[in-house]
Amino acid sequence: MHLEYRKKPYSILAYEALFRQLKPGYRNNEFINIGYLKESAGYRGERDVDYKLSLYPLNNCLVIQGLRLRNGPHYFQIDTLILTPSFFQILEIKNIKGILEYDSDFNQLIQRVGTEVKGIKNPIFQAEAQQRNLESFLQSMKIFAIPIEYLVVISDPRTVLKCKQQNQEVFNKMIHAESIPIFLDKAVNQHQKEILTKTRLKKICNYFLKNHIPHLPHLLKKHNLNEQHLIKGIPCPGCQHSPMERAHHTWTCVKCSTSSKNAHERLIFDYFLLNKNTITNKECRNLLQTPSVKVAYRILNSMGLSHSGEKKGRKYHSPSLEDYPQDSLFPLGIQSNSIW
C-alpha cells in the first residue's frame, strides 16, 4: 500500500515555533511542555502505524492522512482513511502507554501506568462518531451505498489491552498496530463487491482533499501569552542574542558575529503559525525589528508568498502546510532530550 510521508500537523509546527520564539524564562512552562508532548506522541504513533500500513499488499486503494472535514456546524478529523472500491476504512490511532482495560458495562477505557489509574476518553465512541460523520458527509455527496468500517489502533506494542467482560466486539474494534493486516484481510473478504469505479473513487478522494480544513491552533491564546513573553527580532542561531541586525542583505549578530542571509524566513513562518495567516509590511518591520519599508518589501517578495491588495493594504499569505520546514531547530537549551 502506497502512503505519502505524513507531514507534521499545524499543532506540532506551532509548538515548535512557540519554543523558538518564547523568551528563555518561559520555555520550561509545564503546561506548554505537556501540550507539546501530547501532540508529538500522537504524531509519532501515526507515523508508526503508517509504516506498518505501508507493508500491507492492497494496491487498488487510496489513503488520506489527517483528514478534517466540516459536517454541518461541526468538524471531524480522521487520522487515516483508506478508500477502496468496495469499502472505506477509518483508523483512529492512539499512542497510549501502560495497561488499557475496557469496561463494557460503563463503556469506559481505564489506563493504568504504575500506581496511577485514570479513565480516558472512549476511543471506540470517537471512531463511531467519525463513522457517522463520514456517512453524513458522503450522503451530502449523494453517496449512500459504500460500507464504512472503523478500527481503533494502539500504536505502542508495549501497551497491554484488556476487556473486563472479555467482550469480543471490543477486541474486534480496538487492536494493536501489528494486527492491522489481519483485520484488513477480514474487511477485504467481507466486502468483495466493487461499488465504486477507480475514476469515481479518485473523484471522491479529490473532493475530500479539496474540502479538507486543517486545524489551526491558537497557542498564544491557549497558554495566555502575549508579546511580552516573546523574543523581539531575529534570534541569533549561534548564541540566541536578539535582534540580529541587517546590512548589505545579510543578518549579523552583534554579539558573536554569526551571519545569515535568510534568518528572517523562519521567524516569518513562525509568525504565521503563532499569530495569523497574513502579514503586512508594517507587521513584518515590527517582527524583524527593522525600520526600512524597502527591506521588508524585498524580504516578503523574495519568499514567494502569495499576496492580495496593493501598496499599504497589501497582505502576504502563509504557505500551505506542505511548504513549512519540517526540521525542528529548537533554540539552545531546548534540545530533544529536555522535551521528550
C-alpha positions as CSV (number, residue, x, y, z in Angstrom):
1,M,0.0,0.0,0.0
2,H,1.5,3.3,-1.0
3,L,1.5,6.1,1.6
4,E,2.7,9.6,1.4
5,Y,5.1,10.9,4.1
6,R,2.9,12.2,6.9
7,K,3.9,15.9,7.4
8,K,3.8,17.4,10.9
9,P,0.4,18.9,11.6
10,Y,-0.1,22.6,12.4
11,S,-0.3,21.8,16.1
12,I,3.3,20.5,16.3
13,L,4.7,23.1,14.0
14,A,3.1,25.8,16.2
15,Y,4.5,24.4,19.4
16,E,8.0,24.2,17.8
17,A,7.5,27.8,16.7
18,L,6.5,28.8,20.2
19,F,9.6,27.2,21.8
20,R,11.7,29.2,19.3
21,Q,10.0,32.5,20.0
22,L,9.5,32.3,23.7
23,K,11.9,34.2,25.9
24,P,14.2,31.6,27.8
25,G,12.5,32.1,31.1
26,Y,9.1,30.9,29.8
27,R,10.3,27.8,27.8
28,N,10.0,25.4,30.8
29,N,6.4,26.1,31.4
30,E,4.8,22.8,32.5
31,F,1.5,23.2,30.5
32,I,3.3,24.2,27.3
33,N,5.6,21.2,27.5
34,I,2.8,18.8,28.3
35,G,0.8,20.1,25.4
36,Y,3.7,19.6,23.0
37,L,4.5,16.1,24.4
38,K,0.9,15.1,23.8
39,E,0.8,16.3,20.2
40,S,4.2,14.8,19.5
41,A,3.2,11.4,20.9
42,G,0.1,11.3,18.7
43,Y,2.2,12.2,15.6
44,R,4.8,9.5,16.4
45,G,2.0,6.9,16.8
46,E,0.5,7.9,13.5
47,R,3.9,7.6,11.8
48,D,4.4,4.1,13.3
49,V,1.1,3.0,12.0
50,D,1.8,4.5,8.6
51,Y,4.9,2.2,8.3
52,K,3.0,-0.9,9.2
53,L,0.2,0.0,6.9
54,S,2.6,0.6,4.0
55,L,3.6,-3.1,4.2
56,Y,0.1,-4.3,3.6
57,P,-0.4,-5.5,0.0
58,L,-3.5,-3.6,-1.1
59,N,-2.9,-1.7,-4.3
60,N,-6.3,-0.6,-5.5
61,C,-6.8,1.9,-2.8
62,L,-6.2,5.5,-1.8
63,V,-5.1,6.7,1.6
64,I,-5.7,10.1,3.2
65,Q,-3.9,11.1,6.3
66,G,-5.2,13.6,8.9
67,L,-8.4,14.4,7.0
68,R,-10.5,17.1,8.7
69,L,-13.9,17.9,7.2
70,R,-16.9,20.0,8.2
71,N,-20.2,18.3,8.8
72,G,-22.9,21.0,9.4
73,P,-21.7,23.3,12.3
74,H,-19.0,20.8,13.4
75,Y,-15.7,19.4,12.3
76,F,-14.5,15.9,12.4
77,Q,-11.0,14.5,11.9
78,I,-9.8,11.1,10.8
79,D,-6.3,10.0,11.5
80,T,-6.1,7.7,8.5
81,L,-8.8,7.0,5.9
82,I,-8.4,4.1,3.4
83,L,-10.6,4.3,0.3
84,T,-11.2,1.1,-1.7
85,P,-13.8,0.4,-4.4
86,S,-15.7,-1.9,-2.0
87,F,-15.4,-0.2,1.4
88,F,-13.9,2.7,3.3
89,Q,-11.8,2.0,6.4
90,I,-11.3,4.5,9.3
91,L,-8.2,4.2,11.5
92,E,-8.4,6.1,14.8
93,I,-4.8,5.9,16.1
94,K,-3.8,6.2,19.7
95,N,-0.4,6.3,21.2
96,I,-1.2,5.4,24.8
97,K,1.1,3.6,27.2
98,G,0.5,1.3,30.2
99,I,-2.4,-1.1,30.6
100,L,-5.7,-0.3,28.9
101,E,-8.8,-2.0,30.3
102,Y,-12.1,-1.6,28.6
103,D,-15.2,-1.7,30.8
104,S,-18.2,-2.7,28.6
105,D,-20.7,-2.1,31.4
106,F,-19.7,1.6,31.7
107,N,-18.3,2.0,28.2
108,Q,-15.1,3.4,29.7
109,L,-11.5,2.9,29.0
110,I,-9.2,2.7,32.1
111,Q,-5.5,3.4,31.9
112,R,-3.1,2.1,34.4
113,V,0.5,3.3,34.5
114,G,2.4,2.1,37.5
115,T,0.2,3.0,40.5
116,E,-1.7,5.7,38.6
117,V,-5.2,4.7,37.4
118,K,-7.5,7.1,35.4
119,G,-10.4,7.0,33.0
120,I,-9.7,8.3,29.5
121,K,-12.0,9.3,26.6
122,N,-13.6,6.2,24.9
123,P,-11.7,5.8,21.6
124,I,-14.4,3.4,20.2
125,F,-17.0,6.1,20.7
126,Q,-14.7,8.5,18.9
127,A,-14.3,6.2,15.9
128,E,-18.0,5.5,15.8
129,A,-18.7,9.3,15.7
130,Q,-16.2,9.6,12.8
131,Q,-18.1,6.8,11.0
132,R,-21.4,8.6,11.4
133,N,-19.9,12.0,10.4
134,L,-18.3,10.4,7.3
135,E,-21.6,8.7,6.4
136,S,-23.4,12.1,6.7
137,F,-20.7,13.8,4.6
138,L,-21.0,11.2,1.9
139,Q,-24.8,11.5,1.8
140,S,-24.4,15.2,1.1
141,M,-22.4,14.0,-1.9
142,K,-25.3,11.6,-2.9
143,I,-23.2,8.6,-2.0
144,F,-25.1,6.1,0.1
145,A,-24.0,2.5,-0.6
146,I,-20.4,2.3,0.4
147,P,-19.8,0.4,3.7
148,I,-17.6,2.2,6.3
149,E,-15.5,0.2,8.7
150,Y,-13.6,1.6,11.7
151,L,-10.7,0.4,13.9
152,V,-9.1,1.9,17.0
153,V,-5.4,1.2,16.5
154,I,-3.0,1.3,19.5
155,S,0.4,2.1,18.1
156,D,2.7,1.2,21.0
157,P,3.3,-2.6,21.0
158,R,4.2,-2.5,24.8
159,T,0.6,-1.3,25.7
160,V,-1.4,-4.1,27.2
161,L,-5.1,-4.4,26.1
162,K,-7.7,-5.9,28.3
163,C,-11.5,-6.1,28.4
164,K,-13.1,-6.5,31.8
165,Q,-16.0,-8.6,30.4
166,Q,-14.0,-10.4,27.7
167,N,-16.3,-8.7,25.1
168,Q,-15.2,-10.0,21.6
169,E,-16.8,-6.9,20.0
170,V,-14.3,-4.8,21.8
171,F,-11.4,-7.0,20.6
172,N,-12.7,-6.6,17.1
173,K,-12.7,-2.8,17.3
174,M,-9.6,-1.9,19.4
175,I,-6.4,-3.6,18.2
176,H,-2.6,-3.3,18.2
177,A,-1.0,-1.9,15.0
178,E,0.6,-5.3,14.4
179,S,-2.9,-6.8,13.9
180,I,-3.8,-4.3,11.1
181,P,-3.2,-6.9,8.3
182,I,-5.5,-9.5,9.9
183,F,-8.4,-7.1,10.2
184,L,-7.9,-5.5,6.8
185,D,-8.0,-9.1,5.4
186,K,-11.3,-9.6,7.1
187,A,-12.7,-6.4,5.7
188,V,-11.5,-7.2,2.2
189,N,-13.0,-10.7,2.3
190,Q,-16.3,-9.3,3.7
191,H,-16.6,-6.5,1.1
192,Q,-15.7,-8.1,-2.2
193,K,-18.3,-6.4,-4.4
194,E,-16.9,-3.3,-6.1
195,I,-19.3,-0.4,-5.6
196,L,-17.1,2.5,-6.9
197,T,-15.1,2.6,-10.1
198,K,-11.5,3.8,-9.9
199,T,-12.5,7.0,-11.6
200,R,-15.3,7.6,-9.1
201,L,-13.0,6.7,-6.2
202,K,-10.4,9.2,-7.3
203,K,-13.0,12.0,-7.6
204,I,-14.2,11.3,-4.1
205,C,-10.7,11.4,-2.8
206,N,-10.1,14.7,-4.6
207,Y,-13.3,16.1,-3.2
208,F,-12.3,15.1,0.4
209,L,-8.9,16.8,-0.1
210,K,-10.5,19.9,-1.6
211,N,-12.8,20.2,1.5
212,H,-10.0,19.4,4.0
213,I,-9.8,22.2,6.6
214,P,-6.7,21.8,8.8
215,H,-7.0,22.7,12.5
216,L,-5.1,25.9,13.3
217,P,-4.2,26.0,17.0
218,H,-4.1,29.4,18.8
219,L,-1.3,28.6,21.2
220,L,-0.7,32.2,22.4
221,K,-4.4,32.4,23.5
222,K,-4.5,28.9,24.8
223,H,-1.5,29.5,27.1
224,N,-2.3,33.1,27.9
225,L,0.8,34.5,26.2
226,N,1.4,37.9,24.6
227,E,4.2,39.9,23.0
228,Q,5.9,40.4,26.4
229,H,6.6,36.7,26.5
230,L,8.2,36.6,23.1
231,I,11.7,37.5,21.7
232,K,11.9,40.7,19.8
233,G,13.5,40.5,16.3
234,I,15.5,37.6,14.9
235,P,17.4,35.5,17.5
236,C,20.9,34.5,16.6
237,P,21.1,30.8,15.7
238,G,24.6,30.7,17.3
239,C,24.1,32.4,20.7
240,Q,20.4,33.3,20.8
241,H,21.1,37.0,21.2
242,S,18.5,39.2,19.6
243,P,17.8,41.1,17.5
244,M,20.2,40.3,14.6
245,E,21.0,43.4,12.5
246,R,20.8,43.7,8.8
247,A,23.4,45.3,6.5
248,H,24.2,44.5,2.9
249,H,21.5,41.9,2.5
250,T,22.9,39.9,5.5
251,W,21.7,39.5,9.1
252,T,24.6,39.6,11.6
253,C,24.7,39.0,15.3
254,V,26.4,41.9,17.1
255,K,27.4,39.6,20.0
256,C,29.0,36.6,18.3
257,S,29.2,37.8,14.6
258,T,27.2,34.9,13.3
259,S,25.7,35.8,9.9
260,S,22.8,34.6,7.7
261,K,21.2,35.8,4.5
262,N,17.8,34.2,5.2
263,A,17.4,34.2,9.0
264,H,14.2,36.1,8.6
265,E,12.4,33.2,6.9
266,R,12.0,31.0,9.9
267,L,10.7,34.0,12.0
268,I,8.1,34.9,9.4
269,F,7.0,31.3,9.2
270,D,6.7,31.2,13.0
271,Y,4.6,34.4,12.9
272,F,2.1,32.7,10.6
273,L,1.9,29.7,13.0
274,L,1.5,31.7,16.2
275,N,-0.4,34.8,15.1
276,K,-2.4,34.8,11.9
277,N,-2.2,33.6,8.3
278,T,-1.3,37.0,6.8
279,I,1.4,39.6,7.4
280,T,1.7,43.2,6.2
281,N,4.9,45.3,5.5
282,K,4.4,47.1,8.8
283,E,3.9,43.9,10.8
284,C,7.0,42.5,9.1
285,R,9.1,45.5,10.1
286,N,7.9,45.2,13.7
287,L,8.6,41.5,13.7
288,L,12.1,41.8,12.3
289,Q,12.9,45.0,14.2
290,T,13.9,46.8,11.0
291,P,12.7,50.4,10.2
292,S,13.0,50.0,6.4
293,V,9.9,49.7,4.3
294,K,12.0,48.6,1.3
295,V,13.9,45.9,3.2
296,A,10.6,44.4,4.4
297,Y,9.2,44.6,0.9
298,R,12.2,42.8,-0.6
299,I,12.2,40.2,2.1
300,L,8.5,39.3,1.8
301,N,8.6,39.2,-2.0
302,S,11.7,37.1,-2.0
303,M,9.9,34.3,-0.1
304,G,7.5,33.7,-2.9
305,L,4.4,34.2,-0.7
306,S,1.1,34.8,-2.4
307,H,-0.4,38.2,-1.7
308,S,-3.5,40.3,-2.0
309,G,-4.2,44.0,-2.0
310,E,-1.9,46.9,-3.1
311,K,0.5,49.3,-1.6
312,K,-0.1,49.8,2.2
313,G,-3.1,47.4,2.0
314,R,-1.1,44.5,0.7
315,K,-1.1,41.3,2.7
316,Y,1.2,38.4,2.3
317,H,-0.3,35.0,2.9
318,S,1.0,32.0,4.8
319,P,2.2,28.9,2.8
320,S,0.3,25.6,2.8
321,L,1.1,23.0,5.5
322,E,3.2,21.1,3.0
323,D,5.5,24.0,2.5
324,Y,6.5,24.6,6.1
325,P,10.0,23.5,7.1
326,Q,9.8,20.1,8.8
327,D,13.1,20.4,10.8
328,S,12.6,21.5,14.4
329,L,15.6,23.7,15.1
330,F,15.0,24.2,18.8
331,P,16.8,27.1,20.5
332,L,19.8,26.5,22.7
333,G,18.7,24.9,26.0
334,I,15.6,23.2,24.4
335,Q,17.1,20.1,23.0
336,S,15.1,17.0,22.2
337,N,16.2,15.2,25.4
338,S,14.8,18.0,27.6
339,I,11.4,17.9,25.9
340,W,11.0,14.2,25.3
